[in-house]
Amino acid sequence: MGADTGDSSYARDPAAEFKAALRGVASTVVIVTANDAERHHGMTATAFMSLSMQPPSLVVAINQSTLLHDILVSAKYFCVNILNDDQEPISNIFSDPKTVSDRFLHGAWSYNEHGVGFLTDAQASIFCMKAGAIPFGTHSLFIGMVEGVQTEGTVSPLLYHNTSYCMSLPRSARS
Ligand SMILES: Cc1cc2nc3c(=O)[nH]c(=O)nc-3n(C[C@H](O)[C@H](O)[C@H](O)COP(=O)(O)O)c2cc1C
């Protein structure tokens, strides 16, 4: 079955059509936290993925225009907090530019030995040592070597899909 090559099916506006295609991708919502000498900060992200098991590592893609990016450039450590499906309010707070100075007043935050904030009732908090940063386009990929994980025991992540928050449901649970 060969593809029809007579009429190009490539997008004429690849950025817009890529964005539209991404609306069909369900992503887990996380809050990435980090600190430098003066500041600690956190922001909502979905551009997160596991990278390798040997060594255990992950990647987050952070917009260079964000305050978190500024901090991550000099940070030695960061944490990826995977949100539970009832933590939509905290996701909203950590993505709102108007809440930058008081984000950590919301939620049950604690701090590890490096001073990095973690959400004690997140589904999981993954503690990383920053192993690399790769700028590309408007974003940078920050690679984290996983040093420890704290899990809450539940497996029901907050998802973002088609511009809405949602939750996962096994097909077997559907009526
Ligand atoms: C559901 C959701 C997912 C997001 N994912 C990302 C992401 O993966 N990377 C990113 O740079 N910004 C992402 N953002 C946007 C940031 O959370 C937002 O720009 C935030 O205000 C940046 O905070 P800061 O400038 O205080 O660091 C996301 C926002 C929402 C609501």
The ligand as an SDF file (V2000), in Angstrom:
LIG
                    3D

 31 33  0  0  0  0  0  0  0  0999 V2000
   -1.2040   22.3970   31.7230 C   0  0  0  0  0  0  0  0  0  0  0  0
   -0.0030   23.3030   31.4890 C   0  0  0  0  0  0  0  0  0  0  0  0
    1.1690   22.7560   31.0160 C   0  0  0  0  0  0  0  0  0  0  0  0
    2.3030   23.5590   30.8120 C   0  0  0  0  0  0  0  0  0  0  0  0
    3.4490   22.9820   30.3470 N   0  0  0  0  0  0  0  0  0  0  0  0
    4.5680   23.7400   30.1860 C   0  0  0  0  0  0  0  0  0  0  0  0
    5.7860   23.1210   29.7850 C   0  0  0  0  0  0  0  0  0  0  0  0
    5.8790   21.9120   29.6170 O   0  0  0  0  0  0  0  0  0  0  0  0
    6.8780   23.9300   29.6270 N   0  0  0  0  0  0  0  0  0  0  0  0
    6.8270   25.2950   29.8210 C   0  0  0  0  0  0  0  0  0  0  0  0
    7.8480   25.9750   29.6590 O   0  0  0  0  0  0  0  0  0  0  0  0
    5.6600   25.8900   30.2280 N   0  0  0  0  0  0  0  0  0  0  0  0
    4.5530   25.1400   30.4240 C   0  0  0  0  0  0  0  0  0  0  0  0
    3.3860   25.7370   30.8530 N   0  0  0  0  0  0  0  0  0  0  0  0
    3.3660   27.1860   31.0820 C   0  0  0  0  0  0  0  0  0  0  0  0
    3.9580   27.6150   32.4360 C   0  0  0  0  0  0  0  0  0  0  0  0
    3.4010   26.8870   33.5190 O   0  0  0  0  0  0  0  0  0  0  0  0
    3.6800   29.1200   32.6580 C   0  0  0  0  0  0  0  0  0  0  0  0
    4.2430   29.8400   31.5880 O   0  0  0  0  0  0  0  0  0  0  0  0
    4.2130   29.6420   33.9650 C   0  0  0  0  0  0  0  0  0  0  0  0
    3.5490   30.8720   34.2870 O   0  0  0  0  0  0  0  0  0  0  0  0
    5.6950   29.9090   33.9380 C   0  0  0  0  0  0  0  0  0  0  0  0
    6.0600   30.2850   35.2440 O   0  0  0  0  0  0  0  0  0  0  0  0
    7.3260   31.1800   35.5930 P   0  0  0  0  0  0  0  0  0  0  0  0
    7.5880   32.1660   34.4940 O   0  0  0  0  0  0  0  0  0  0  0  0
    6.9210   31.8130   36.8800 O   0  0  0  0  0  0  0  0  0  0  0  0
    8.4770   30.2280   35.8090 O   0  0  0  0  0  0  0  0  0  0  0  0
    2.2400   24.9460   31.0770 C   0  0  0  0  0  0  0  0  0  0  0  0
    1.0470   25.5040   31.5650 C   0  0  0  0  0  0  0  0  0  0  0  0
   -0.0630   24.6910   31.7780 C   0  0  0  0  0  0  0  0  0  0  0  0
   -1.3500   25.2870   32.3080 C   0  0  0  0  0  0  0  0  0  0  0  0
  1  2  1  0
  2  3  1  0
  2 30  2  0
  3  4  2  0
  4  5  1  0
  4 28  1  0
  5  6  2  0
  6  7  1  0
  6 13  1  0
  7  8  2  0
  7  9  1  0
  9 10  1  0
 10 11  2  0
 10 12  1  0
 12 13  2  0
 13 14  1  0
 14 15  1  0
 14 28  1  0
 15 16  1  0
 16 17  1  0
 16 18  1  0
 18 19  1  0
 18 20  1  0
 20 21  1  0
 20 22  1  0
 22 23  1  0
 23 24  1  0
 24 25  2  0
 24 26  1  0
 24 27  1  0
 28 29  2  0
 29 30  1  0
 30 31  1  0
M  END
$$$$
